[in-house]
Amino acid sequence: MHISTATVATAHAQRYMVQLCKHFGHKVTAEFDDQSGRIAFPMGETRLAVAPEALELSAQAETRDDLARLEGVIASHLKRFAFREPDLAVDWRPTPA
């Protein structure tokens, strides 16, 4: 299992988490509450958590290629939803499994 995490600085963490879960929920399994969410893709899973002034992301997949694809999908959609925050950065860091 390959895992990576990212802490995305934003004052709108809950809004973006809900937006991501609702958006992907039309195609894959996605669930969320006020503080956390989970999106299950065919290539892996992303967990989201609301923190003070940040959105915490954790992605996991069986292969490095699937993990890279998952990271790209989540980051690109989050940046699109956060168009009012042009400096928003999603910097994935590998995590030991």
N, C-alpha and C positions, 0 to 999 in steps of 0.2 A: 504494500500500500504506500502510495506517495501522498504527502500532505504538505500544504503551504498555508500561510496565514497572511493577512494584511490588516492594518489598522488605517482606516480612511478618516482623516480629520474633516468633520463637517458638523454644523449645528442642526442638520436636517436628517440625522441618522434614521430615525423611525420612519419618516416619510419615504426615504429611498429604499429601506428594507421592505416596506409594504408594497411599494411600486414594483420592485424586482419580483417579489413573490407572486403578486397578482399577474404581472406580465407573463412570467414563465408558467404560471398555474394553468394557463389555457392550453399548454402543450405537454407539460410533464407534472408530476406530483410536486406540489408546493404547499406548505402550511406555515402559518405564522400566528403570533399573538402580539401583545403590546411591546414585548422586549426581545423576541427572538424569532427566527424563521429557519426553514430548511427547504432546499430545492433539490430534488433528486432527478438528475439527468441520466441518460443512458451511459454516458462516459464517466460519471462520478457524482459526487454530492457536494453541495455548498451549504454551510451553516452561517447564519448571520445573527449578530447580537448588537443591540443598541447599548452604547456606553456614553458617558458624559462627553459631549462634543466629538464623538467618533462612531463610526460603524465598524465593528469587528467582523472580519470575514475569515472563514476556514474552508478550504477546499481539499477534497481527497478523491483519488482515482487509483485504479490498478496500475496504470503505466504512466511514465513521465510525459509521453505525448498526449494522453488523455487529460492529465493534469494541466498541461500547458494550454490545451484547447479550452478547458473549463475556466481557467484563469482569464483567458482572453475574452470569452463570452461574458463573464460577469463584469469584468472591468469595462468593456466597451459599452455595455448597456448602462452601467452605473454612470459613466461619464456622460452618456447621452441624456439620462434623466437629470443629471446635475449640470445642465448647460449654463445655469446662472452662476456656477462656481468654476470658472475656467482653470483655476489652479488646483482643482481637486486631483489628488494623486492616489493611484492604487498600486502600491509597491508590494508585490508578493514576495514572501520569504519562505524558503524551504524549511520544513520542520521534521525532525527525526520521527519516524513512525513508531 
